[in-house]
Amino acid sequence: MSKNKKVLIAFLGNINYDSRCRNLFDTLAANGFEVEFVGFDWLTKDFTPVEGNITIHKLKKRRFSLLFYFSFIYHLKIHLLKSHASIIFAEDIYTLPFAVAIGKLKHAKIYYDSRELFGYLAGLKDRKFVQGFWRFIEKIFIRHADYIITTGKMDSEVLHEMYNISNTIVLRNLPRYYKPQKKVDLRTQLGIDAGEKILLYQGGILKGRGIKIILDALKELPGFTAVIVGGGEFENYYKKMTLDYDLVDRVFFAGKFEQNDLAKLTPSADIGVALIENISKSYYYALPNKLFEYIMAEIPVLVSNLPQMKQVIDEYEVGIAVNPNDKEEVKDALKKLATDKNLYNKFKLNCKTASEKLNWENEIQNLLSYL
């Protein structure tokens, strides 16, 4: 592995709120690569646009406006044309076409991070034309990537079948290893009673991520308080639902946290929740970073029984997998985690053991061998 290689990471997002990009950037830099990052943010009000080799462009208007895309394309092309990188990471489908078109002209190697099954995004489920467009774009450009990175073995298998490719590398969304400490006490800061069990949701506040399932359960189950960490287009929708359900004293929307700060608050929860719904192929094969963040923080989990998440639960015994559409099954699992101390402590201990394997430092080694 040459220590003089230059790398450009391109992403339609903010590195400070994306652990995958942040970990990749830091690891490559620590391994002697000269790394630069170009990203885009249209949600955060105040952020530092340039910091060292990290550049984040502010995009205006709503996400799907023409101005948004023209600005995105313009700034991305400028960075790609100016860059002397011999390796380009296209961290999503949106940056892939430009990374391929310009990168290949400059004889750079292209690593496409298919962090989701972009041709089957849940957010585009009811927008068939847009979904079809991105599937068409991926079909054309994925063949020109030197390597395709996926977040799970099953994702690789889907892409192999869809596009008749085999050059995939699995890089799961695992957090960096750390020993959990309660540096941010959610119970104290939010005034949550000592007898309440804290359910923690981390991630985008979007349709199909299980937030409604959490609210439905809390409506019928006393003794639980939910803390929702993150942001997204459905935040106001779920805030209104919280009001309608008379749960304003038991559901807290804590906002977005930078990745470095998440590790300070996650360990103070009792149960980590990832009840992703099977509303798209991308969600069906989901293996979200929040699952592994909960495990690293040594808090037992309640997750959907979708194949890749259930595989983790079965192998490491760190929580309970349920059918997210079965309200009674969800409530029973929550009650079991709250009342069965022996089971809870077993899961908690297993989280500690699992975290020694399920961490970024172990996971990244395979990708490094390809650089």
C-alpha positions in Angstrom: 0.0 0.0 0.0 1.6 3.2 -1.2 1.7 6.0 1.3 1.8 8.8 -1.3 -1.5 8.1 -2.9 -4.0 11.0 -3.0 -7.7 10.2 -2.3 -10.8 12.3 -2.9 -14.0 11.4 -1.1 -17.2 12.9 -2.7 -20.6 12.8 -0.9 -23.9 14.5 -1.1 -24.0 15.1 2.6 -22.0 16.5 5.6 -19.1 14.5 6.9 -19.7 15.7 10.4 -23.0 13.9 10.5 -22.0 10.8 8.6 -19.9 8.3 10.5 -19.1 6.2 7.4 -17.4 9.2 5.6 -15.8 10.5 8.8 -14.3 7.1 9.7 -13.1 6.5 6.1 -11.5 9.9 5.9 -9.7 9.6 9.3 -8.5 6.0 8.6 -7.1 6.7 5.2 -5.3 9.8 6.6 -3.9 7.7 9.5 -2.6 5.2 6.9 -0.6 7.7 5.1 -2.9 8.7 2.3 -3.4 12.4 1.4 -7.2 12.7 1.7 -9.6 15.5 0.7 -13.3 15.5 1.1 -16.0 17.4 -0.8 -19.5 17.4 0.6 -22.7 19.3 0.6 -25.2 20.4 3.2 -28.7 21.9 2.8 -30.1 21.2 6.3 -27.6 22.5 8.8 -28.0 26.2 9.5 -24.4 26.9 10.7 -21.3 24.9 9.8 -17.7 25.4 8.9 -17.5 25.2 5.1 -13.7 24.6 4.9 -11.6 22.9 7.5 -8.2 21.6 6.4 -8.8 19.2 3.5 -12.6 19.1 4.2 -14.8 21.3 2.0 -18.6 21.4 2.5 -20.7 23.5 0.2 -24.0 25.0 1.3 -26.8 24.2 -1.0 -30.0 26.3 -1.0 -33.6 25.7 -1.8 -35.4 22.5 -1.3 -33.5 19.3 -2.1 -35.1 18.4 -5.4 -35.0 21.8 -7.0 -33.1 22.5 -10.2 -30.9 25.1 -8.4 -30.0 22.5 -5.9 -28.7 20.1 -8.5 -27.0 22.7 -10.7 -25.1 24.0 -7.7 -24.2 20.4 -6.6 -23.0 19.4 -10.0 -21.0 22.6 -10.6 -19.1 22.4 -7.3 -18.5 18.7 -7.6 -17.1 19.0 -11.1 -14.8 21.8 -10.1 -13.4 19.7 -7.3 -13.0 16.6 -9.4 -11.3 18.6 -12.2 -8.9 20.3 -9.8 -8.1 17.2 -7.8 -4.9 15.1 -8.4 -6.4 12.1 -6.6 -5.5 8.7 -8.0 -8.4 7.2 -6.0 -11.9 8.6 -5.9 -14.6 7.4 -3.5 -18.1 8.1 -4.8 -20.0 7.8 -1.6 -23.4 7.6 -3.1 -25.2 7.2 -6.5 -25.4 11.0 -6.9 -21.7 11.5 -7.1 -21.0 8.3 -9.0 -21.6 9.6 -12.6 -19.2 12.5 -12.2 -16.6 10.5 -10.4 -16.6 8.0 -13.2 -16.7 10.5 -16.1 -14.0 12.8 -14.8 -12.0 10.2 -12.8 -11.6 7.9 -15.7 -10.3 10.7 -17.9 -7.6 11.3 -15.2 -6.9 7.5 -14.9 -8.1 7.4 -11.2 -9.5 4.3 -9.6 -13.1 4.6 -8.7 -14.6 3.1 -5.5 -18.4 3.3 -5.5 -19.9 3.1 -2.1 -23.4 1.5 -2.6 -24.2 2.3 1.0 -27.9 1.6 0.2 -29.6 -0.2 -2.7 -30.1 3.1 -4.4 -32.3 1.6 -7.1 -34.8 0.7 -4.4 -34.8 3.6 -2.0 -37.8 3.7 0.4 -38.1 7.5 -0.1 -38.7 7.0 -3.8 -41.2 4.2 -3.4 -44.1 6.3 -4.7 -42.0 8.2 -7.3 -41.5 5.5 -9.9 -40.0 7.7 -12.5 -37.3 9.1 -10.2 -36.6 5.7 -8.8 -36.3 4.3 -12.3 -34.0 7.2 -13.3 -31.5 6.4 -10.5 -31.6 2.7 -11.3 -30.8 3.5 -14.9 -27.9 5.8 -13.8 -26.5 3.1 -11.5 -26.8 0.4 -14.2 -24.7 2.5 -16.6 -22.0 3.8 -14.3 -21.6 0.9 -11.8 -19.8 -1.1 -14.5 -17.1 1.6 -14.7 -16.3 1.5 -11.0 -13.1 -0.5 -10.2 -14.7 -1.7 -6.9 -18.2 -1.5 -5.4 -18.4 -1.2 -1.6 -21.6 -2.5 0.1 -22.8 -2.5 3.7 -23.6 -6.2 3.9 -23.1 -9.5 2.2 -26.7 -9.7 1.1 -26.4 -6.3 -0.6 -23.5 -7.6 -2.6 -25.5 -10.6 -3.7 -28.3 -8.3 -4.9 -26.0 -6.2 -6.9 -24.3 -9.3 -8.3 -27.6 -10.5 -9.6 -28.9 -7.1 -10.8 -25.8 -6.0 -12.7 -23.8 -9.2 -13.3 -20.8 -7.9 -11.4 -18.5 -9.5 -8.8 -16.1 -6.8 -7.8 -17.8 -5.9 -4.5 -16.2 -5.3 -1.1 -18.3 -5.6 2.1 -17.7 -2.7 4.6 -20.4 -2.7 7.2 -21.4 0.5 9.0 -19.5 -0.3 12.2 -18.5 2.3 14.8 -15.0 2.9 16.1 -14.2 0.9 19.2 -14.5 2.6 22.5 -15.3 1.8 26.1 -18.7 3.4 26.9 -18.9 6.1 29.4 -22.0 8.2 30.3 -20.6 11.6 29.4 -24.1 12.9 28.6 -26.7 11.7 31.1 -30.0 11.8 29.2 -32.0 11.0 32.3 -30.7 14.1 34.2 -30.6 16.5 31.2 -34.2 15.7 30.1 -35.6 15.2 33.6 -36.6 11.5 33.0 -37.8 9.7 36.1 -35.4 7.0 37.5 -38.1 4.3 37.0 -38.6 5.0 33.3 -36.8 2.9 30.7 -35.1 5.0 28.0 -35.7 3.9 24.5 -33.2 5.5 22.1 -33.6 6.0 18.4 -30.7 7.3 16.4 -30.8 8.2 12.7 -32.9 9.9 10.1 -36.4 10.9 11.0 -38.0 9.4 7.9 -40.9 7.2 6.8 -40.5 3.5 7.5 -37.7 3.9 10.2 -40.0 2.6 13.0 -40.7 5.9 14.8 -44.5 5.5 14.5 -44.1 2.0 15.9 -42.3 3.4 18.9 -45.0 6.0 19.5 -47.8 3.4 19.1 -46.1 1.2 21.7 -45.6 4.1 24.2 -49.2 5.1 23.8 -50.2 1.8 25.4 -47.1 1.0 27.6 -46.3 3.1 30.7 -42.8 3.1 32.1 -41.0 4.0 28.9 -39.6 7.2 27.6 -38.3 7.7 24.0 -35.4 9.9 23.0 -35.1 10.5 19.3 -31.7 11.7 18.1 -31.5 12.9 14.5 -33.3 15.0 12.0 -35.3 14.6 8.8 -38.3 15.6 6.7 -40.8 13.7 8.9 -39.7 15.3 12.1 -42.7 17.7 12.3 -45.0 14.9 11.4 -43.9 12.8 14.3 -43.9 15.7 16.7 -47.5 16.3 15.9 -48.2 12.6 16.4 -46.5 12.9 19.8 -48.9 15.7 20.6 -51.9 13.9 19.4 -51.0 10.8 21.4 -50.5 12.9 24.5 -46.8 11.8 24.8 -45.1 15.2 24.9 -43.7 14.3 28.4 -42.4 10.9 27.3 -40.9 11.6 23.9 -38.0 13.9 23.4 -36.7 15.1 20.0 -33.0 15.8 20.8 -31.9 17.0 17.4 -28.8 16.1 15.4 -25.5 15.4 16.9 -22.1 15.2 15.3 -20.8 11.7 15.2 -18.1 12.3 17.8 -20.8 13.4 20.3 -23.1 10.5 19.8 -20.8 8.1 21.7 -21.2 10.4 24.7 -25.0 10.0 25.0 -25.8 6.6 23.6 -24.6 4.6 26.7 -27.1 6.4 28.9 -30.1 4.8 27.2 -31.5 1.4 28.3 -32.7 0.0 25.0 -31.6 0.9 21.4 -34.4 0.7 18.8 -34.1 0.0 15.1 -37.5 -1.1 13.9 -37.1 -0.6 10.2 -40.1 -1.5 8.2 -40.1 -3.6 5.0 -41.3 -0.9 2.6 -38.6 -1.3 0.0 -35.9 -3.7 -1.0 -33.3 -1.2 0.4 -35.0 -1.4 3.8 -35.5 -5.1 3.6 -31.8 -5.6 3.4 -31.0 -2.9 5.9 -28.0 -3.2 8.3 -28.0 0.2 9.9 -25.1 1.7 11.7 -27.4 2.5 14.7 -27.6 -1.2 15.5 -23.9 -1.4 15.9 -23.7 1.9 17.7 -26.1 0.5 20.3 -24.0 -2.6 20.6 -20.8 -0.6 21.0 -22.5 1.4 23.8 -23.5 -1.9 25.5 -27.2 -1.3 25.4 -29.5 -4.2 24.4 -31.4 -3.7 21.2 -34.9 -4.2 19.8 -34.8 -4.5 16.0 -36.8 -5.7 13.1 -36.5 -9.4 12.1 -35.3 -8.4 8.6 -32.6 -10.8 7.4 -29.4 -9.0 7.9 -30.4 -7.5 11.3 -31.7 -10.8 12.5 -28.5 -12.5 11.5 -26.6 -10.2 13.9 -29.1 -10.9 16.7 -28.9 -14.6 16.2 -25.1 -14.7 16.1 -24.3 -12.4 19.0 -27.5 -12.5 21.2 -27.5 -8.8 21.9 -31.3 -8.2 21.9 -34.6 -9.2 20.4 -35.7 -9.2 16.8 -39.5 -8.8 16.2 -41.9 -8.3 13.4 -42.3 -4.5 13.4 -45.8 -4.8 12.0 -47.0 -6.9 15.0 -47.9 -4.3 17.7 -48.3 -7.0 20.4 -45.0 -8.6 19.6 -43.2 -5.2 19.9 -44.9 -4.5 23.2 -44.1 -8.0 24.6 -40.5 -7.6 23.6 -40.2 -4.2 25.3 -41.8 -5.6 28.5 -39.4 -8.5 28.5 -36.4 -6.2 28.2 -37.7 -4.0 31.0 -38.6 -6.8 33.4 -36.4 -9.8 32.8 -33.2 -8.6 34.5 -31.3 -11.8 33.8 -32.0 -11.7 30.1 -31.3 -8.0 29.9 -27.9 -8.4 31.7 -27.1 -11.3 29.4 -27.7 -9.1 26.3 -25.7 -6.3 27.9 -22.7 -8.6 28.5 -23.0 -10.0 25.0 -22.9 -6.5 23.6 -19.5 -5.9 25.3 -18.1 -9.1 23.8 -19.6 -8.4 20.4 -18.2 -4.9 20.3 -14.7 -6.3 20.4 -15.4 -7.8 17.0 -18.0 -5.5 15.5 -15.9 -2.3 15.2 -14.5 -0.1 12.4 -10.9 -0.9 13.2 -11.5 -4.6 12.3 -13.9 -4.0 9.4 -11.7 -1.5 7.5 -8.8 -3.9 7.1 -10.4 -5.7 4.2 -10.9 -2.4 2.2 -7.4 -1.2 3.0 -6.0 -4.3 1.3 -7.6 -3.2 -2.0 -6.0 0.3 -2.0 
